[in-house]
Amino acid sequence: MSRTSVARSLALATASATLLAGAFAAQAAAAAPPDEVAGTAGQALASDKLAPGLLRAMERDLGLDAERAKERLAFQDDAADTGAELEGELGTDFAGVWVDEDDDVLYVGTTDPADVDAVAAAGATPVTVDHTLAELDGWRAALDAALADHPRIRGWRVDVTTNDVVVDVAPGGRRAAERLVARAGVPADAVTVVETTEAPRTFVDVVGGNAYYIGSGSRCSVGFSVNGGFVTAGHCGSTGATTTSPSGTFAGSSFPGNDYAFVRVASGNTMIGAVNNYSGGRVAVAGSTAAPVGSSVCRSGSTTGWHCGTIQALNSSVTYAEGTVSGLIRTTVCAEPGDSGGSLLAGNQAQGVTSGGSGNCRTGGTTYFQPVNEILGAYGLTLVTSDGGGSQPPPAGCTGYARTWTGSLSSGAQAVQPSGSYLTVTRSGTVRGCVAGPSGADFDLYLQRWSGSSWRTVAQGTSPGSSETVSYAGTSGYYRFVVHAYSGSGSYTLGATTP
């Protein structure tokens, strides 16, 4: 088939395709794309988001029926994109992003009242606060040294919803915490001290189960498949420790301070980009876009199976008996011993691996997770996604663009970006895109705009080679990119900039 024919058939195939609608659809003049997906790439992503096990767990733990759960996941995807765009636009005024735990409302904090109109125009609710996120993160970092391993300090974190740093202490530990905060030079009015009976612990266990085993028999849970093995919690094993089911070796491990590890598995094991939902099926992993505070998330572990909750805070610190771990995701999801290292997902997006916490899955509890993107960066790993890709790191390229995404395609396949959804452009200007594919392959790039009833290709790059760029001067509306592996297979990087 000629390249012209391929382009024409791709345009025809995707012209009728529709994608998961976002929560901020009312911004554009044209009607938003319907809440369904068509086409090869879209169908896989839709089935991931609508996995029955995921929906059942969200109904059990969060009280959301199937339809409401679908709406919630679609909203969270769009909220993450909008939050990232506003973070760049607000610059040093940015004070964090979070979503309401019950209603589909995105909040964005700013220290400058002049930013309110820009936030509202993007479809978010502006909140004017006293401290920037950079200030809060700086104070939290100062407390990392001041509070680490103190017997009365349970943990600390930035709470963007209250615009302060929260320090959790054991009963009777308030005065000690206040003295340590003052010595660290952190303003008292930026810190809230909370007494709690929670005593976080790691979730390693020594009983048998359907998981992987370390050394003489302790058990943990696989986090996510990556090129060459899987990621898990660092407290599950030290560097050099061996595993069975699957057989492998801890190629790297960090705990305390961090709580992550990379297990390199032996040949003959197959890495699958999916998570066990403990309902007889799997939830496919499509990427690792970080979800904001307030998002609904679900966890998979070999002791208690599949449970859901919400994100309470990012960049949390917690003190276990073994020492302090920082930079964690704090959630309301329950977990128990043996769940350590297991997967945390927001829809089909990998978030982190189970570190530890308090409580149990009978009465509830608080669980902390090591962010997965930090693990990937620490060891130079690539997440294996639902298309089976990830054997090689995404190629370098497409620099200078406001946002980037990665993926992997087999020859002849195509994928919709961003993350199977679309971008909402709120003003006229030029939309630019770039794809960098694997060496020796021929990857093409199409930019499409929603016409109100179908997707129309408005720019395309189809020259021979692994890299393409597109540019289109247009009005506000909904846009998406389609990456097509004309020949060759492997990972790619997509960059995009909108007005």
C-alpha positions in Angstrom: 0.0 0.0 0.0 1.3 3.5 -0.8 2.0 6.0 1.9 -0.9 8.1 0.5 -3.2 5.2 0.7 -2.1 4.5 4.3 -2.7 8.1 5.3 -6.1 8.1 3.7 -7.1 4.8 5.3 -5.8 6.0 8.7 -7.8 9.3 8.3 -10.9 7.4 7.4 -10.5 4.9 10.2 -10.0 7.6 12.8 -12.4 10.2 11.4 -15.3 8.2 13.0 -13.3 7.4 16.1 -14.4 9.1 19.3 -12.5 9.3 22.6 -13.2 9.5 26.3 -14.6 13.0 27.0 -13.1 15.1 29.7 -14.6 17.1 32.5 -13.8 20.5 30.9 -15.5 20.0 27.6 -17.7 23.1 27.9 -14.8 25.3 27.2 -14.7 24.7 23.4 -17.2 26.0 20.9 -17.8 22.7 19.2 -19.7 19.8 20.9 -17.3 17.6 22.8 -16.3 14.2 21.5 -18.8 11.5 22.8 -17.9 9.3 25.8 -16.9 6.2 23.8 -13.9 5.0 21.8 -13.6 3.5 18.4 -10.6 2.2 16.4 -8.0 -0.3 17.4 -6.0 1.9 19.7 -9.1 3.4 21.3 -10.8 0.1 22.0 -7.8 -1.2 24.1 -7.8 2.0 26.2 -11.5 2.0 26.7 -11.5 -1.6 27.9 -8.7 -0.8 30.3 -10.7 2.0 31.8 -13.9 0.0 32.1 -12.3 -3.2 33.5 -15.1 -4.9 35.5 -12.8 -5.7 38.4 -11.8 -2.1 38.7 -15.4 -0.9 38.6 -16.6 -3.4 41.2 -13.8 -2.4 43.6 -14.6 1.3 43.2 -18.2 0.5 44.0 -17.3 -1.6 47.0 -14.7 0.8 48.5 -15.9 4.2 47.2 -19.6 3.8 46.8 -19.5 4.6 43.0 -21.6 2.6 40.7 -20.2 1.6 37.3 -21.4 4.7 35.4 -20.2 7.1 38.1 -16.9 5.4 38.3 -16.4 5.8 34.5 -17.2 9.5 34.8 -14.9 9.9 37.7 -11.9 8.3 35.9 -12.6 10.4 32.8 -12.7 13.6 34.9 -9.4 12.7 36.7 -7.6 12.1 33.3 -8.7 15.6 32.1 -8.0 17.2 35.5 -4.4 15.9 35.5 -3.8 17.4 32.0 -5.4 20.8 32.9 -3.5 20.9 36.2 -0.2 20.3 34.5 -0.9 23.1 31.9 -1.8 25.6 34.6 1.3 24.8 36.7 3.3 25.9 33.7 1.2 29.0 33.1 1.1 30.2 36.7 4.8 29.7 37.3 6.1 30.8 40.7 2.5 31.7 41.8 1.4 28.0 41.6 0.2 26.6 44.9 -0.9 23.1 43.9 -3.8 21.2 42.3 -6.4 18.9 43.8 -9.8 17.5 43.0 -12.8 17.2 45.2 -13.1 13.7 46.6 -16.8 13.5 45.8 -17.7 16.0 43.1 -15.9 16.5 39.8 -14.4 19.8 40.6 -10.7 20.7 40.0 -9.1 23.3 42.3 -5.9 25.1 41.5 -4.1 27.2 44.2 -2.4 30.5 43.4 -0.8 33.2 45.5 -1.6 36.0 43.0 -5.3 37.1 42.7 -4.5 38.2 39.2 -4.3 34.6 38.1 -7.9 33.9 39.0 -9.3 34.6 35.6 -6.8 32.4 33.8 -7.5 29.5 36.2 -11.3 29.8 35.7 -10.9 30.1 31.9 -9.2 26.7 31.9 -12.2 25.2 33.6 -10.8 25.0 37.2 -11.8 26.6 40.4 -9.2 29.1 41.6 -8.2 29.2 45.3 -6.1 32.2 46.5 -3.7 31.1 49.2 -0.7 32.4 51.2 2.0 30.0 50.3 3.3 28.7 46.9 3.8 25.0 46.4 7.6 25.7 46.1 7.6 27.3 49.6 5.6 24.4 51.1 7.9 21.8 49.4 10.9 23.7 50.7 9.7 23.7 54.3 8.8 20.0 54.0 12.3 19.3 52.8 13.7 21.2 55.8 11.6 19.0 58.1 13.0 15.8 56.4 16.2 16.4 58.3 14.7 17.8 61.5 12.0 15.2 62.1 13.6 12.0 60.7 13.5 8.9 63.0 12.1 10.8 66.0 10.2 8.3 68.1 7.2 10.6 68.5 6.9 11.8 64.9 4.8 9.5 62.7 5.1 11.4 59.4 4.8 14.8 57.6 3.5 16.0 54.3 2.4 19.0 52.2 -1.4 19.4 52.2 -2.3 21.5 49.2 -6.0 21.6 50.2 -5.2 23.5 53.4 -2.0 25.2 52.1 0.2 24.0 54.9 2.6 21.3 56.1 1.0 18.7 58.3 3.0 16.9 60.9 1.5 13.7 62.4 2.7 12.9 66.0 2.0 10.2 68.6 -0.2 11.3 71.5 1.8 13.6 73.7 4.3 14.5 70.9 2.9 18.0 70.0 5.3 20.1 72.0 8.3 18.1 70.7 7.2 18.6 67.1 6.7 22.3 67.6 10.2 22.7 69.0 11.7 20.8 66.1 9.7 22.8 63.5 11.0 26.0 65.1 14.6 24.8 65.1 14.3 23.9 61.4 13.3 27.5 60.6 9.9 26.7 59.3 7.2 29.3 60.0 4.8 28.1 62.7 1.8 29.4 60.8 2.7 27.2 57.8 2.5 24.0 59.9 -0.3 22.0 61.5 0.5 19.4 64.1 -2.0 16.5 64.4 -1.9 13.9 67.1 -2.8 10.4 65.8 -2.8 6.8 67.1 -1.7 5.5 63.8 1.6 3.6 63.9 2.7 3.0 60.2 4.5 -0.2 59.5 5.8 -1.8 56.3 3.7 -4.6 54.8 6.2 -7.4 54.4 5.1 -10.9 55.5 6.6 -14.4 55.9 3.6 -16.5 54.9 2.9 -18.2 51.6 0.7 -16.8 48.9 0.4 -16.1 45.2 3.1 -13.5 44.9 6.9 -13.4 44.6 9.2 -14.7 47.4 12.5 -13.4 48.7 15.3 -15.5 50.0 14.1 -18.1 52.4 10.4 -17.4 52.0 9.3 -13.8 52.9 6.6 -12.6 50.5 5.9 -9.3 48.7 3.8 -8.2 45.7 4.9 -7.3 42.2 4.5 -3.6 41.5 4.7 -3.0 37.7 6.5 -4.8 34.8 9.4 -2.8 33.3 12.0 -3.6 30.7 13.9 -6.6 32.1 11.9 -7.2 35.3 9.6 -5.4 37.7 9.6 -2.7 40.3 8.6 -3.2 43.9 9.2 -1.9 47.5 12.8 -1.5 48.7 12.0 -2.9 52.1 11.1 -6.2 50.5 14.8 -7.1 49.7 18.3 -5.7 49.6 20.5 -5.5 46.5 21.6 -9.0 45.6 18.7 -10.8 47.2 17.2 -13.6 45.1 13.5 -14.1 44.3 11.3 -17.0 43.1 8.0 -16.9 41.3 9.3 -15.2 39.2 13.0 -16.1 39.6 15.2 -13.0 39.7 17.6 -10.8 41.6 17.3 -7.4 43.3 19.4 -5.4 40.9 18.9 -2.3 43.1 17.1 -1.4 46.3 16.7 1.7 48.4 15.3 1.7 52.0 14.8 3.7 54.2 15.0 7.2 52.8 13.2 5.8 49.7 11.2 2.6 49.4 11.8 1.2 46.0 13.6 -1.6 44.2 14.2 -3.1 40.8 14.1 -6.9 40.4 15.8 -8.2 37.2 14.1 -11.5 36.3 15.7 -14.5 34.6 15.1 -15.4 31.0 11.9 -17.2 30.2 9.7 -14.8 32.2 7.3 -12.6 30.2 6.7 -9.1 31.3 3.0 -8.1 31.0 1.7 -4.5 31.2 -1.2 -5.3 33.4 -2.3 -5.6 37.1 -4.2 -8.4 38.7 -7.7 -7.2 39.8 -8.4 -10.3 41.9 -11.7 -10.8 40.2 -10.5 -13.2 37.6 -9.1 -10.6 35.3 -6.5 -7.9 34.7 -6.4 -4.1 34.4 -4.1 -3.1 31.6 -1.5 -0.4 32.3 -1.4 2.5 29.7 1.1 4.9 31.3 2.2 6.6 34.4 0.6 10.1 34.4 0.6 11.3 38.1 -2.9 11.9 39.5 -3.7 14.9 41.7 -4.7 15.0 45.3 -8.3 13.8 45.8 -8.2 11.3 42.9 -9.7 7.9 43.2 -7.1 5.1 43.1 -7.0 1.3 43.5 -4.3 -1.0 44.8 -3.5 -4.6 44.0 -1.7 -6.8 46.5 -1.2 -10.5 47.1 -2.7 -10.6 50.7 -5.9 -8.5 50.4 -6.4 -8.3 46.6 -7.9 -5.2 45.1 -9.0 -2.2 47.2 -9.7 1.5 46.4 -9.5 4.8 48.1 -8.4 8.4 47.5 -5.1 10.3 47.4 -4.8 12.5 50.5 -1.4 14.0 49.9 1.8 13.9 47.7 5.4 14.2 48.9 4.5 12.7 52.3 7.1 11.6 54.8 6.5 8.7 57.2 8.6 7.1 60.0 8.7 3.3 60.3 10.6 1.4 62.9 13.3 0.9 60.3 13.6 4.7 59.5 12.0 7.6 57.7 10.9 7.4 54.0 10.0 10.6 52.1 8.3 11.6 48.9 5.4 9.2 49.3 1.8 9.2 48.1 -0.6 9.1 51.2 -3.9 7.5 50.6 -7.1 6.1 52.3 -6.6 2.7 50.6 -6.2 -0.2 53.0 -3.4 -2.8 52.9 -1.9 -5.5 55.0 1.4 -7.5 55.4 2.3 -9.2 52.1 0.7 -6.4 50.0 4.1 -4.5 50.1 5.4 -3.6 46.7 2.0 -4.0 45.0 0.5 -1.8 42.3 -1.4 1.5 42.8 -3.4 2.7 39.8 -5.6 5.7 38.9 -7.7 4.2 36.2 -5.1 2.7 33.8 -2.3 5.0 34.9 0.5 3.5 37.2 1.0 5.7 40.3 3.2 3.8 42.7 4.1 0.7 44.7 2.9 -0.1 48.2 5.3 1.0 51.0 3.5 0.7 54.3 0.9 2.3 56.6 -1.5 1.6 59.4 -4.8 -0.2 59.9 -6.1 -3.1 57.9 -8.7 -4.0 55.3 -11.4 -4.9 57.8 -11.5 -1.6 59.6 -9.7 0.6 57.1 -6.5 2.5 57.3 -3.9 4.8 55.7 -1.4 3.5 53.2 1.7 5.1 51.6 3.1 4.5 48.1 6.4 5.1 46.5 5.8 7.0 43.3 6.5 4.8 40.2 8.0 7.6 38.1 10.7 8.2 40.6 11.6 4.5 40.5 11.7 4.5 36.7 14.0 7.5 36.7 16.3 6.2 39.4 17.1 3.0 37.5 16.5 4.2 33.9 13.6 1.8 33.4 10.7 1.8 31.0 7.2 0.8 32.1 5.7 -2.1 30.1 2.3 -1.0 28.9 -0.8 -2.8 27.6 0.5 -3.0 24.1 3.4 -5.1 25.3 5.9 -2.4 24.6 8.7 -1.0 26.8 11.6 -3.3 26.0 13.7 -0.3 25.2 13.7 3.2 26.8 11.8 5.9 24.8 14.1 7.6 22.3 15.5 11.0 23.1 14.0 13.8 21.0 11.1 16.2 20.7 12.8 18.6 23.1 11.5 22.2 23.6 7.8 21.1 23.7 5.6 22.0 26.6 4.5 18.4 27.3 5.7 15.0 26.4 4.2 11.4 26.4 5.8 8.1 25.7 4.5 4.8 24.3 5.3 1.7 22.3 3.9 0.3 19.1 4.3 -2.8 17.0 4.6 -2.5 13.3 1.3 -1.4 11.7 -0.3 -0.3 15.0 -1.4 3.2 16.0 -2.0 5.0 19.3 -4.0 8.1 20.3 -2.3 10.7 22.5 -2.5 12.2 25.0 -3.1 8.9 26.9 -6.0 7.8 24.6 -7.8 11.2 25.1 -7.5 14.7 23.7 -6.3 18.2 24.4 -8.6 21.1 25.1 -7.3 24.3 23.4 -9.0 27.4 24.7 -7.7 30.0 22.3 -6.5 30.5 18.7 -2.9 29.9 17.8 -0.5 27.2 16.6 -0.6 23.6 17.8 2.7 21.9 17.3 3.7 18.2 17.6 6.7 16.0 17.3 7.2 12.2 17.4 10.6 10.5 17.8 10.5 6.8 17.1 13.1 4.0 17.3 16.1 4.0 15.0 15.5 2.3 11.7 11.7 2.4 12.0 9.2 4.6 10.1 6.7 6.3 12.4 4.1 8.8 11.2 2.3 11.6 13.1 -1.2 12.9 12.5 -2.8 15.9 14.2 -6.6 15.8 14.3 -9.3 18.2 15.3 -12.8 17.4 16.5 -15.4 18.9 14.1 -18.4 18.4 16.3 -19.3 15.0 14.9 -16.0 13.4 13.9 -12.2 13.7 14.0 -10.6 15.4 11.0 -6.8 15.3 10.1 -5.6 18.9 9.9 -1.8 18.2 9.7 0.4 15.2 9.1 4.0 14.1 8.9 4.5 11.0 6.8 8.0 11.2 5.4 10.3 8.1 5.6 12.1 8.0 8.9 11.5 7.6 12.6 10.8 11.3 13.4 8.1 13.7 12.3 6.8 17.1 13.1 3.4 18.8 12.5 2.1 22.3 12.9 -1.4 23.8 12.5 -2.6 27.3 13.0 -6.2 27.0 14.2 -8.9 28.1 16.6 -9.9 26.8 20.0 -11.3 23.3 20.2 -10.4 19.7 20.8 -7.2 18.2 19.3 -5.5 14.9 19.5 -2.4 13.2 18.0 -2.3 9.8 16.3 1.0 8.0 16.1 1.3 5.3 13.4 4.0 2.7 13.2 4.2 2.5 9.4 7.1 0.0 9.7 9.2 -1.2 12.5 8.3 -1.5 16.2 9.5 0.0 19.5 9.1 2.9 21.9 8.5 6.5 20.9 8.3 10.0 22.5 5.6 12.5 21.5 6.0 16.2 22.3 3.2 18.9 22.0 2.8 22.6 22.5 -0.6 24.4 22.4 -1.4 28.1 22.4 
